[in-house]
Amino acid sequence: MNTTLFKKEIKSNWLLLVIFLAVLSVYGSMITIMFDPKMGDSLKLMAESMPQMFAAFGMNNPGTTLLQFVSSYLYGWLFIGFPGVFIIILTNRLASKYVDNGSMAYLLAAPVKRWKIMLTQAVFMLLCLVIMVGFVTALILAFCEGMFPGEMEVKAFLRVNIGLLGLLVFLGGIGFCASCFCNETKYSSAVSTTVLVYSLLAQMISRVGDKFENLKYATPLTLFDVDGLGAGDSQAWAVCCILYAAGIILIGIGIVRFSKRDLPL
């Protein structure tokens, strides 16, 4: 890794990470507080009045336990959509933006190989994702323990967040790979944005009714089996490993491609 570049990325992107952590903190704390039985009755009435809308966002079945409630309201859409936007912004900053604005010429002027530069960028991205998932995990556990002591199934919740990290690594791999292939941020961001929006929409439509149920097989988000991970299901772990592997492979493809292609410098 290039330590100087790594430190530079920390200075350039720490505020972006903090902003998204703050957004996730607000939603995470609000949803956790809403586990109150009285509030739960109100949510149930709302779900019954708008069943398709709640189903689209994965909120139609909050369950009876704290783990089921948090998983349904946070991990069905919010903790995928917001980190997904963060990934789009960050991955474009790490590669294609340098090429687009001409800054890559200065990086390559140093006696550092291309693959080493991009490996540094990839490690920085992965570190940000680990920090993001670790932060929201600790935050929600702290809220749960403070407000509902002993009700959260900690081991099951940790498994869910390991799965969430796998999904984010996969989305990060797509964004990073696109950023390594493109010379302009508008193209790389278009690729990663299209994948995220399509995946979310396909998942939402598949939940609305039986007619579109098979559409869930056309989105990678299906590989993030929240209920299966919470229950410790072996198949859920297997598909979770696929997400991790696919994300790392995509990152590797991006690094190799960037190292060999001609750049408009």
N, C-alpha and C positions, 0 to 999 in steps of 0.2 A: 504493500500500500504506500501511497504518497501522503506522508503525514501533513505536509504543508497544505496540500489541496484539501485534505480531510478537515483541517482546522478552518480553512476558508469556507467550506460548505456549512460548517456549524455556525459561523458568524452570519452567513447569508440567509440561513433557513430556520434559525431557532425561533424567530418570531412567528413564522408560518406554522410551525409545529405547536407552539403555545396557543395560538388562536384556535386551532382545531381541537386541542385538548380542552380548552375552555368550553367550546361548543358541546363536545361530548360529555363534559362534566355536568353541564346544565341539564341536558336531556337524561343522562344517566341518573342523576340525583332526583330529578322530578319523577321519573318513572318508578324508581324504587320507593319513593314516598307514597306513590299512588297505590301501593299494595294494601293500604288501609282498607278493611272490609267495607266500610261505608262508601268509600270512593269506588271500590270494586263493584258494588251494586249499581252505581251510576254508570260505570263503564259498560257493564253488562246490558243495561237498558239502551245505551247508545249503540252498542254492537247489534242489538236486535232490531233497532230502527234503521240501521244502515249496514246490513249484513255483507253486501258485496264489497263495499268500500273497506270495511274492517278486514275482510278476508283477503283482499288484494294486498294489504300491508302486513298480513300475517298476524293480525291482532284479534281474530275472531274467536280464538280459544285460549284465553289467558291461563287456564288450568286452575289448580287448587293450591299449589305450593308456591313459595317465593321464587324458586328456581324456574318453574314453568312460567310464572308471570313475567319475570325479568326477561327470560329468553324470548317469549312471544312478542313483547313490546319493544325490545331493544335490538335483538339479533335477527329479526325478520326483515328489517329495512334500515333503521337509523344507523346502526353500527356497521353497515355495509356501504350505504350511500355517502355519508360524510367522509369516512376514511378513503372511499373511492375518489372523491373530488380532491382530497389531499394528495393522493398518489398521482393523479393527472397533473397537478401543478408541479409537484416535486420532480417527477421523472423528466418533465420537459425542461426544468431548470438544470438538471444534471448532465444533459448531453446535447440535445438539439438546439437549445438556446445559445450555448457556447459557439456552435457552428453558425447559427443564424446571425448572431451579432458580431462575428469575427474574433471573439475572444479565444476560440480554440487554437488559433495560430500562436498565441502567447504560451498556452499550456504545452503545445507540441514543440515549441522552441527550446524548452528545457530538456536536459538529457534524461528523459523518462519515457519509457515505451508506452504506446497507446493502450495496450491491454492493462498496464498497471494503473493508468489514469482511470479507465472505465471500471476496473475492479474496485478502486477506491470509491467511486461514485455508487457502485452497486452495494458495497458494504455500508456506506452511509445511509442509503435508502432502507436497507434491511434493519439497520439499527433504529431508525426513526419508527418503523413499523413495530418493532419489539417494544420500544418505549411507549408507543401509543396504546398497544394492547395491554401491556403491563400496567400502565397508569389507570386505564378504565377498569381493569380487573381489581386492582387494589382499592380504587375509589368505591366501586359498588359493594365490595366486600365490607369495607369500612362502614358505609351507610347501612347495609343490612345488619351488621352486628350491633351498630348503635341504636337502630330503631326496632329491629326484630331479632333480638339475640337468639342464636341457636337455630333459627329457622332456615337459613341458607345451607344447602347441601354443597359444602365447599369443594370437595373433590370433583363432583359432577360439574360444578360451575367452572373450575379450572380446565376441565376437559373441553368444555364448550369454547373457552377462550383460546385454547391451543388450536382448535379447529378454525376459529376466526382468524388467527394469525396465518394459518395455512392459506385461507382464502385471500387475505390481503397480500401475501407473498406471491400468489398466482396473479392477482390483478397488477401488482407491482412489476412482475416479470413481463406482462404484456406491455405496460406503459414504458418500461425501461427499454425493452427490445425495440418498440416503435421509435423511441427517441434516438436510439443508436442507428436506426436505418434512415431516418429523415434528416434533411438539411435545414428544414424550417419548422418552427414550433407549431405553426398552424396545421401542418400535416400530421405530425406526431400526436398532437393533442386531439385532433379529429379521430384518429384511430382509437386511442385509449378512451375517449369520451363515448364513441360509438359502442364500444364493447361494454362499458359500464351501463349506459342507458339501455341498450338492448337487453342485457342480462336482467336488469331490474324490471323492465317492462314485461319481458317474457315470464319472469317469475310471478309478477303480480297478476297477469292475465291467466296464468295456469291455475291460480288459486280461486278465481272467481266462480267457476262452475265445472261440472264434469265434462262439458263440451270441449274445453281447452286444457284439460288436465295433462294430456300427453305433451303439452308445450314445455313442461318442466324439464323434460329430457333434452331440450334444445338450449339450455342455459347452464353454465358452469356453477351457478349458485346452488344448484341442486346437490352438488358434491359436499356442500356444507350442511350436514345433517345435524341440526341442533339437538333434536330429541334423541337421536341415536348416540351422539357423543355424551349427552347427559346421562344416558342409561349405560354407557360403556359398551355399546354394541361393536362387535369386531368389524362388521362391514362399514360402519361409519368411520372407524379408525383407518380402514383400508383406503377409502376414497379421500380421507383427509391427507393421507400420505401421498396420494396422487396429486393433490393440489400443491403440496410442498415441492414435489419432484418436478412438476410441470413449471412452476415458477422459477426454480433454480435453472432448469434447462433453458427457459426463455431468456433469462439473464445471461447465461453462457453464450447463447446464440447472438445476443446483442453485442456482447464484448468481442466475440470473434469477428462479427460483421464490421464493427466499427474499426477494428484493428487492420482490416484488409482493404477497406473501400477507399476510393478517392474522395477527398474532401475539397469543397470549393473555398479554399483559403486564399 
